[in-house]
Amino acid sequence: MQKNNYELNYKLILGITLCLAIIPAIVLGVLILKYSVNVPIQDQWQISDIFEKFNQGTLSFNDLIAQHNESRKFFPRLIFLALAFLTKWNIKYEMLVTFLLAWIVSVNIYLLNRLTIGGSQIKSLTIALVSNIFIFSAVQYENWLWGIQIVVFTPIVCITSCILIAYSRLNNLAKIFICMVLSTISTFSYANGLLAWVIVLPVLVLVQLKFWSDIRKNIILYLLWIIGFIANITFYFHDYQKPLSHPSPLESLQYPYQTFQYFLAFLGSSLGVGSSIQPINNSIILGAIIIILFIGLCSYVIWHIKHYELRHKTIGWIMLGSYTVISALVTSFGRVTLGIEQSLSSRYTTFSTYIIISIIHLTIIVGEDAIKKYSFVINRSLFSKIICWFIGIITVLQLHNFTYSVDQMRTWRQNYLKYKGCLLLIDFTHDKCQNLIDSYYFESIKQRAHYLTEISFLEPGLIATNRIPDLVDTSNSRQVEGTFEKLEFIGGNNLLATGWAIFTDTNLPVDAIVISYDNWQGEPIVSAVADGTISRPNLVKEFKSQKYFRSGWQKVLSTHMFPQGNINVKAWGLDTKTTKFYQIPGTYVVNKNGENLTVLFLNQPTFN
């Protein structure tokens, strides 16, 4: 009876632990669904060139292997191409692939945990829970919400898969062959994917090496690996051109102190970036603690390098942590001239995360080994307390980042909905969306957007008219709550428009605010898309609801296209999914007499 109760309780605890272990992934999945925007941004416009070439039958191998910034994204381009034609380039499916890649990493980490630490499944799942808090951390929001960042997750998927294969029972030839294939995929997915060749080889060599003399038995296989590495490097750098916009790594030699600070901040960013006070300094301090811990753990292993079991259990985790260290070094030398603050970029946290996961597992392995060897110094009770405190502190720091990261996700969504609104109206905005779309690429983006609309790859497609009456939602399927509060002359034939608006069905800020003026026929036509977001704590206080906090908007409006005489100026909420317009209460009449402007009056209904 007692045995049955024990088994029942064990299964119950196991089930609860399993549910807890996958909660970080579930939470992240919900956040991605909530804050993702289906619109191509930044580098995705360059990648989209392959869709046109494929559609026209002119796509070549050179197009797929072509250098993009510092990377050759051959394998991701194949994924982008397949997804684009399967989903009409719904970019949210690229985010789904990124999410699935993170799941593969999570499973790999869990299996490595089982192979190297062992113990009960509850113990393994508890460690997996902590690992998943980092693997699925919202602090990586740029990589989760930007479809092209499949490229960032591909190398770590390949590396963790190779480490897992190294621990498998496959014969050495099979291990080398499979890992060479995965390392090649890693190389031609993202720039730091080349590190796979450096990271994986020591694991393949040492994981089953009981005697140093055994290295000679597989020397041909290791030479084959080196040949493969050299072949990859040669092909990768053939006709390679350093991006003109990227600083030279040699410049970093002039700033050794700043480079070291950048390196430490990079390592600590996944824990310190969410700090409301001095995130740079906090990240540097945390980065210093992280590298000291990592070096200390590695030193213990090196001191006991002749101990096969310890070497076997730790080499995979040491090289996983080394992936972060080398990535941090390379990035520090290549980016320090852009400023130390750049080390806190959300997209870098996907690299800095894995040294923490490495330290968590190494601490447990090294601690248990130390208990066996030095029981007179450290006992299991003390070690358990140290582990609990250590894991507790880093978990609290990571959870502290959660609020910051979710806030950044909200901002991301709001900014790129405005961007999408401007993109949909790219043929009609008078200022060419200069604060939302890079003016250097404006014409090429415009041309590409037209082609994508033709082949139904841009959802919902560019808006074909600037006449707002043709776009108003006459069915009133949605309602807008808000006010066009103010229109004032600020000099230089410019007006400043301000107000606030939310959609009542979602209680979220409207996707985009469009300012209109009347043409000579008295019809409202598109002038500009508001690019400024204003926090409105006064509305939160007045209406006693947090939903109004981000509802404020503003736009500096050029009047050079306004006709002479009295013109009605209005504000509209744009639904970027349906391209329907909804008027925001408030109409201003502007008199343009030559170069003179006067705001005559405001016809604004009172909002209750």
N, C-alpha and C positions, 0 to 999 in steps of 0.2 A: 504493500500500500504506500509506504513512504517512498519507495523507488518510483512508483507511478506518479506520485505528487511531484517528486523532484524532476522527473522527465517533463511533466506538464509545465511546471514553472520555468524550466530551462527553455522549452520551446516558446513559451510566452515571452520571456525576456529576449530570446533570439529574434522573434518576430518584431518586437518593439525596436530592437537595435537596428534591424534591417530597415525598418520604416524610417527611423531617424537618419540612417546613413544616406538615404536617397532624397531626403527633404531638401538639401541644398540644390540639387538638380531640379527638383520640382519648382522650388521658389524661383530659380533662375529662368526656367521655361515660361512661367507666368509673366515675369518681368519682360522677357523678350517679346512675347505676344502683345503685351500692353504698350510697350514703348517703341516698337519697331515701326519704321516707315518704309513703304515700298517705293523707293525712288533712288536712282543711281546718283552717286556723289563722288566727287574728287577723282581718284584713280580709276574708278569704274568706267568713266567715259572713255578712257584710253583702251581699256580691256574690251569694250563693246565693239571696237573696230572689227574683231574677228567674226561677229555675227553677220555683218554686211558681207564680208568676204566669203563666208561659208554659204550664205544665201545666194551669192552670185557665182559660186563654184570656183572661186579664185584662191581659197584658203590653202596655204602651203605649210610645210613643216617649219620653214623659217619664220612664219608668222607666229606659230605656236611657241617656238623656242626663243623668240626675240627678247632682248633685254628690256626690262621694265624697271626703271630706277636702278637699283643695284641687284635685282633678282632676275632669274629666268623662270617664269611661272608656267612651264610647259604643262605639268600635270593639273594644276588648278585651272588652267585655261580649258582643258578638256572637260573638267567638271562644270565650269561656267557655261561652256558651249552646250553641253547636254541638258543642263537645267534650264537654260534660256529657251531652248526649242521645246522642251517638255512643259514648261510653265508659262510661256510667253514672257519670259524674263521677270517673273515675280521674285524680287530680290529676297523676300522673306524665306524662300526655300534655300537660298545660300546660307542664311542664318541658321536654318534647320540643320544643314550639313555640318556647320561649325559646332553646333550643339551636340550632334551625334559623334563628332570627332572627340569632343571633350568626354563623352561617355566612354569611348574606347580607351582614352587615357586613364579614366577612373577605374575601369575594369582591369587594365594592365597593372596599375598601381596596387590594386587589391590582390591580384594574383601574385605579384612580387612579394607583397606583404605575407601572404600565406606560405610562400616558398622560403622566405628568409627569416621570418619571425615565428611563424607557426602559432601554436597555442590553440585555445578554443576559438570557435567561430565568433562568439560574442566579443572576444578580445580583438579579433581581426576586423570585425565590423565597426567597433568603437574607433579603432585607428582609421578605418576607411571614412568614418563620419568626419573626423578632423581633416583628413586629406581632401575630402569633397568640399568642405567649407572653402578651401583654397582653390581647388580645381574649378569649381562653379561660382567663384566669387564675382559679385556684381561690380567689383572695382575694375574689372576688365571690360567695362561697358562699351568702349569703342570697338573692341574686337567682337563683342556679341551682336552689336547693332549695325555693323558695317559688313555687308555680305562678302566683300573681297577678302576679308580677314580669315577666310578658309586657309590662306597661305601661312598664317601665323601658327595655326594649330597642326598643320601637316607634319612639320619636322618633329614635334614632341610626340605625336602619334607614332611616327616611324622609329624614333629613338627608344621609347618605352616598349614598343613591340619587339625591337631587336634585343633589348636587355632581357625581356621575357623569354625570347627564343634561345638566348645564350644559356639560360637556366633550364631549358627543356632537355628531354632525353633524345632529341634528334642527333644524328651523327654529325661530326664536325664539318663535313663537306656540305651537308644540307644547311647547317647553321650559317656557314660563310656565304653560301649562294643566296639564301633568302635575305640575309642582312645586307648583302651588297645591293640587291634589288631595292630594298627599302631605303637604303642610304642614297641611292640614285634618285629615287622619288623625292626624298627629303631635299637633296641638292637642287633639283630642278622644280622646286616649289617656292622656296624663299631663300634669301641670301644666307641667313645663318644656318640653313639646312646642310651646308657643307660640314658643319660641326659633327654631324652624325658619324662621319668616317673616323673622326678623332675620338669621339666619346665611346663608340661601340667596341672598337678593337680591344682596348684593355679588358673589357668585360669578357669578350670571347676568349681571350688568352688566359685570364686569371681565374675565371669562375670555377673551372674544374681542374686547375693545375695543383696537383698535390706535391710534385717535386719540380724544382726549377729546370732540371735536365729534360723534363717532358716537353719543353717548348720546341726542341729540335724535331720532335715527331711530327709536328704540324707546321713546320717552317714554310713548306711550299704553299700551304693554304694562307698563311699570313702574308707571304710575298704576293700571292694572288690578290689579297685585299689591298695591299699597298699599290699594286699596279692599277687596280680599279679606281682607287682614290686619285692617283696621278692622271688617269684617263678622264675622270670626271672634272678635275681642276682644269686640265688642258682644254677640254671642250667648253667648259663654262666660261673661261676667260678668253676664248678665241674671239677676236674682234670686239672685246669688251671696251666700253667707253664709260669713264667716270661721269656720273650725272653732274652737269654744270652747276646746278643749284645746291649740290652737297659739298660741305667743307672738306678740305684735305685732312686726313688723319695726322699728317706731319705738323699741322698748326697746333695740335694739342700739346706738342712737346714744349711749346712756349708757356704753357699754363699747367705745370705738373700738379700744383696744389688743387686747382679747380678740377682737374681731371680725376684726382683721387676723391674729391668730394662728390663728383658726378657718379663715380663708381659705387661709392657707399650709398648714395641716395637711390641709385638704380636698384641695389640689392634690398633696400629697406622700403621701397615705394609701396609694395603691396600691403604693408602694415601701417605705414605712416602717412600715406597720401590723404587720408580722410581727416587728419587732424585739423581742427579749426584754428589752431594757433601754431604758426611756424611749421608748416608741413615739411619744408625742406630740411630744417634742422632736425626735426623728429625722424625723418627718413634716414638722414646721415647717421644719427646715433643708433637707430635700429639696424641699419646696414652694417655698422661697425660690430655690433653685438652678433649679428648673423654670421659674418665672415670669421670672427673669433671662434664662435662655436663650431663652425664647419672645419676650420683649421685644427682646432683642438681634437675633434672627433677623428679626423683623418690622421692626425699625429699618433693617436692611440693605436689605430689600426696598423700604421707603418711600424710602430714600436713592436707590435706583435705580428709582423708580416709573415713569420714562419708558421703561424697558427693557421692551418688550412681552413678550419671551420669558420673562424672569424673572417678570414679573407674572402671565403666563398659567400658569406652572408652580406658582406658590406660593399663589395666592389661595384655592384649595380647601383646602389644608392650614392656612393661616392661619385661615380661618373654622372649620375643624374644631377647632382648638385654642381658638378663641374660644368655642366651645360649652361647653367645660370651664370657661373663665375666667368666663363669665357665670353658668353654673350654680353655680360656687363662690361668686360674689358674692351671688347671690340666696339661696342656702342659708345663707351666713354671716349675713346680715342677719335671716333668718327663724328661725334655730335657735341662735344663739350663747348665748342665755339658758338653753339646756338644758345648757350646759357645753361646753368646748372638746373634751373627750373624744368627744363625740357626732359630731364631724367624721370620726372614724375608722370610723364605721359601715360595715359591709361593703357595704350597698346603695348607698352613695355612690361606691364605687370604680368602678362602671360608668360614671360621669360623668368621674371624674378620669383614667381610663385614656387618653382620646383626646387629651389635650394632649401626652402622651408620644409617642404614635404620630405626632402632628403634628410634634413636634420632630425625631424620627428622620428623617422625610422632608424637612423643611425644611433640616436640617443638610446632608444630601446634596446637595440642589439648590443651596443657597446656597454650599456649599463648592466645588462644581464651577464655579459662576459666578465665585466669587472667584479660583479658580485661573486662569481665563481673563483676568480683569481685573487681577489683582495677582500675577502669576506671580513677580515679583521679591521678594515677601514670603512667599508660601506655594507650595510645590510639591506635586505629586500624591502623592509618597511620604509627606510629612509629614501631608497631609490624610487619607490612608488610615490612617495610624497613629492619628490623632485619632479618626476614625470607629470604628475597631476598639476602641479603649479606651473610648470613650463607650458604644457598644452593649454591649460586654462588661460594663461596670460596672452599667448599668441592668438587664441580663439577669440578672447574678448576684444583684442585689438582689431582683429578681422571683422568681427561683428560691429564694432564701432564704425568701421569704414562703410558698413552697409547703408546707413542713413545717408551719408555723403554720396555714395554711388547711385542710390535710387534718385536722389535729387539731381544728379548729373544726367541720369537717364531721362528724367522729365524735361530737363533743359534741352537735351539732344533731340527729343521728339518734337518739342515746340519749335526749335530752330529749323529742323529739316522739314516740318510741315510748311513753314513760311517759305523755305527754299523751294519746296515742291510747288507751292502756289505761284511763286515767281516763274518757275520753269514752265508751268502750264500756260502762263501768259507771256512767254518769252518774246513773242512777236509784237507785243503791244505796250510793254512798260517803257516809259519815257527815259528812265535813268538806267536802263539795261540791268536792273537788279544789282547795282554796283556793290552793295554791301552784303549781298547774299551769294552771288555768283562771281567767281574770279573773272575780272574784266579781260585778263590776258587770254583766257580760254572761252570767252563768251560766244564768239562767232562759231568756233568749232563745236561747242556744246549745242548751240542752236541748230546747226546743220545736222548733227548726230541725232538730236531729239526729233527732228522732222522725219528722218529715215526710220527711226524706231517707232514712231507713230504710224507710219505707212505699213510696217510689217506687224503692227499690234504688239510691239515689245515694250511700249511705254503706256502704263495704265494710270489714268484713263485716256491718255493721249492729249496732245496739245489742244488748247482751246482755239477754235477757228475764227472767232469774232471778238471784237472789242465792245460790241453793243450789249450792255448789261441786261436790257429788257429781254433779250433772247435767251439769257442764262438764268433768270430769276426762277426760283422754285415756286411755281404757281400753285402746287398742291399743298404747300406748307407742311411738308413731311417732317421738317425740323423747325425748331424755334430758337431764336437768338435773344439772349438777355444782355443788354449793355447800352452804352450811350457814346455817341460822338460828342465828346465834351468840349473840345476847344479847337479853334483854328485861328492862329495868330501870325501876323507878319513879323518875320525875323530878319529882314534885310536881304539884299541881293536878289530880289524877285522870288524869294522863297517863303513858304508858309510852313508852320509847324502844326501838324494835326495830332491830336491826342484823344484817347478814349479808352474804353474797356469793353470786352464782349466775351461771352461764353455760350456754348451750345447747351441748351437746357436738358437734352436727353442724356448727355454724358457728363455734364457739369465740368467740362474741360474747356480751356480757352479755344476759341474758334481756330480752325486750321491756319487760315491766313486772312489778313485784313486788306481789302482792295479799296483804294481811294479812287473815286470817279469825278469827272466834271462833265458838264453838258456841252455837246457839240453844237454846231450852228443850227441843227434841227431841234435842239432842246432835248436830245436823248443822252442819258448818262453813258459815258464810255470810259474804258480803263485808263487810268493815269499811272498808278504806281501801287506797289505792294509794301505795306508797312514792314520795316525791318527791325524796329526797336521793340523790346519787351520791357515793360515796367512793372515792378512789384507794386501791389496795391494793398498795403496793410490797412489803409483807411476803410476800404470796402469790407475787408475781413471783420473789422471792428463794427462797422455799421450794420452789416447783414448777418454777423455772427456765424460765418462759415469760411473755412479755409479754402474753399473752391475758387474764391475770387482773388487769391493772392497773386497768381501769375496772369491775371486777365488783362492787365494794362498793355497798351500799345502806343506807339508814336511813329511819325514819319515826317521827315523834312521833304516838303513837296515843291518841286520846281514848277513854275507857272509859265515857262517859255512857250509851251504848246497851247496855253489857254487862249481862246478867242477873245476879242475885245467885247466890252460891255459887261452885263451882269451874268454871272455863271453860277449855277448850283453845284456845290461840292458836297458829295455824300461819301459815306463809308459803308462797306459791305463785308459780311462774313462769307468766306469761300470754303465750301466743302470740297476738299481735294480728291475725294473718292468719286464724287458724282459730278463735279464741276458746276454745282448749283450755287447761286448767290442768294444771300439773305441780307436785307437792309438793316443797318444798325440805326436806331432812332437818333435823329439830329441831322439837320440840313443847314449848311451855311451858304450865304450868297456873297460871292466875291465880285467886286467891280474892278475890271481891268481897263484902265484908260491910258493908252500908250504904255509907258513903263511904270506907271503908278498903280499901286494895288490898294484896295480898301476892302476890309471885311465889313459888309454893311449890317447884317443882322443874322440872328440864329433862330431858326424855327425848331425848337426842341420840345417834344412832349415830355411831361413829367412821368418818370418811371416809378412804379410802386413795387 
